[in-house]
Amino acid sequence: MNSCATLEGEEKMKCSLCGMVYVEGNKLDEQQHRQHCRQVERCKRKFGYWLEADYTARERVKQENWPAVNDSNADLASRIAATKEILKMWFSRSVGESGWSLTHPEFRKWTGMFLQNERTVFPSEVFNQLVKIYPAPRLRKRKAG
């Protein structure tokens, strides 16, 4: 993706939209950044402007929300809201790992698949509500033939 090999006097920049680090003034880096940034912008339009490309920002959101998710004294609605923020960050990572592919499953479908495979990540009372909101997608039956 981005080599970011710098020569003396070159300055690394980090894009606030796409999270990519590139060398300002390096034509190849700037070209790769523009392409990457356009693709991230397309994904944000398709999947949601809350999509987060920056690792540090995703980690901050998760760190801020885990205490609420695990607070058994808090009301369930606020715990679910905090859980959705964490799921959005995991979804963002998944979209990024797909190469910012527009064919990545939508958030609702992805979350249903994620919950089907990760049954112990969240407290049971939170999980039980989430699977009602994000049911596992139904598999299509293939016709023999």
Rosetta blueprint (number, residue, H / E / L):
1 M L
2 N L
3 S L
4 C L
5 A L
6 T L
7 L L
8 E L
9 G L
10 E L
11 E E
12 K E
13 M E
14 K E
15 C L
16 S L
17 L L
18 C L
19 G L
20 M L
21 V E
22 Y E
23 V E
24 E E
25 G L
26 N L
27 K H
28 L H
29 D H
30 E H
31 Q H
32 Q H
33 H H
34 R H
35 Q H
36 H H
37 C H
38 R H
39 Q H
40 V H
41 E H
42 R H
43 C H
44 K H
45 R H
46 K H
47 F H
48 G L
49 Y L
50 W L
51 L L
52 E L
53 A L
54 D L
55 Y H
56 T H
57 A H
58 R H
59 E H
60 R H
61 V H
62 K H
63 Q H
64 E H
65 N H
66 W H
67 P H
68 A H
69 V H
70 N H
71 D L
72 S L
73 N L
74 A L
75 D L
76 L H
77 A H
78 S H
79 R H
80 I H
81 A H
82 A H
83 T H
84 K H
85 E H
86 I H
87 L H
88 K H
89 M H
90 W H
91 F H
92 S H
93 R H
94 S H
95 V H
96 G H
97 E H
98 S L
99 G L
100 W L
101 S L
102 L L
103 T L
104 H L
105 P L
106 E L
107 F H
108 R H
109 K H
110 W H
111 T H
112 G H
113 M H
114 F H
115 L H
116 Q H
117 N H
118 E L
119 R L
120 T L
121 V L
122 F L
123 P L
124 S H
125 E H
126 V H
127 F H
128 N H
129 Q H
130 L H
131 V H
132 K H
133 I H
134 Y L
135 P L
136 A L
137 P L
138 R L
139 L L
140 R L
141 K L
142 R L
143 K L
144 A L
145 G L
